[in-house]
Amino acid sequence: MLATALCVVFIVGCNGPRPSSIGLRDGSLAPCPERPNCVSSKAGDKRHFVEPFAYTSGKDEAFEALKRILSTQQKANVVEEKDNYIYVEFKSKFFRFVDDVEFYFPADEPVIHVRSASRLGYSDLGVNRRRVERLRKLFMKTPGDG
């Protein structure tokens, strides 16, 4: 019975419906839920907080640099892109869990706010934080940024 359930999960995947909180609301990203499967540069608590990505180039250059980095990431699908916002779905390799990752470029400061959250489950075992920090390192290597 357990083997059958695991096979169904593997075939169908564990993506769940896209959250209604995705997107900018009043010029900001949604807050993280209480669960430890989300990180955000807008979080007010240490458990969920990650630093925003800083850049020294212009906003347009930083936006294009981040898009290039995202295009190299395995199992990443850019779902929405606006002049100040990028929304990406990352899918895990084995069970195909979906994480929703958002990037917001405010007009008044040279940073990229980020939010990365698992759709399902309680804990992500640090996956979202590690992803954000990996993307930050790649972004910091981009000429003119960081």
N, C-alpha and C positions, 0 to 999 in steps of 0.2 A: 504494500500500500504506500509506504514512504517513497519507494523507488518510483512509483507511478506519479506521485505528487511532484517529486523533483523533476521528472521528465516533462511534465506539463509546464512547470515554472520555467524550465530551460527553453522549451519550444516557444511558449507564449511570451515570456519575459515578464519583468516586474516593473512596468513603467507607470501604471496608474494614470489617472487623468491629469492634464495640465492644470496647475493651480490657478485659481481665479485672481490671486494676488500678484501674478506676474505683470510687470510693466511699471512705469512711473506713475506715481500718485502724488499730486501736489509737488512735483519736482523732487521726489525722493523714491527710494526703493522701499519695499515692504519690510517691516521689522521681522527679525527671526522669531519663530515660535519658541516656546520654552524647551522643546526637545534639543538635545545636543547634536543634531544633524544639520546644522546651518551655521555659516559664518557670514559676517557683514562688516563693512567698514563704517556703517552707520549705527552699529550696535552700541548700546550704552553699558554693557556688561562685559567683563573680561573673557568669559567662556565663549562668547559668540564673536567678539571683536577681532578684526584683522585690519591692518593699516591699508588705506587706499593706495593705489599706484600713483606715484608722483612722476611728473615729466617736466622737462625744461624746454622742449620743442613747442611748437604751436599745437593747438588742440587737433587740427586736421591731421598733422603729421603723427601725433600720438594715436589717433583713431585708426589711421591706416596701418601703423606699426602693430597695434593690437590685432587688427583683422588678419594681418599676415601670420602672426603667431597662432591665432585660432585656427587658421586654415591648415596648419601643420599638425594639429592635434588629432590623434586617433579617436574614433567614436564621438566626434564633436560635430554637431549640426547647428549652424547659425540659422535660427528661426526668424528673428526680426532684427532689423538694422535701421536706425534713424540717425539723424545728424548728431545726436548726443547720447545714443543708447544702443547697446548690442545685447541680444538675448540668445543664449546658446544652450542646447540640450547636450549633455554628456551622457553616454551610455556605457555602463560597465561591461567588461568583456564577457564574464562568465554568465551571470544571471540577468544581464541587460537591465540593471537598475538604472533609472534615469535621474540625473541631478540637473536642476535648473540653475544656470549661472547667468547673472546679469551684470552689465557694466554701464555706469552712468557718468557722463562727462559734464559736470556743471559748468556753466558759462563763466562763473565768477572766481574760479580757482583752478590752478594747474594740477588737478588730481583726477583719477578715475575711481569712483566709488564702485565697490564690488559686493555682490551678494551671491553666495553659492549654497544651495540647499538640496537635500535629498527629498524626493517626492514621497517615498515610503519609508516606514521603519522608524525606530526611536533613535538609535545611534548609528552613525556612519563610520565609527572607528577612526575618525580623523581624516577621512578621505577628502572632504570638501576643503578643509584647511590646507592639506598638503597640495591639492590641486591649485588653489589660489597662490600659494607660496611658490610653486613651480612656475606658474604663469608669470608671477612677479619677477622671478629671476630671469626668465627669457625676455621680458619687457625691459628690464634694467640693462640688458646687453645690447639693446637697440641704440644705435648712435643718436645722440641728442636727447635721450631720455634718461631719467633717474637722477 
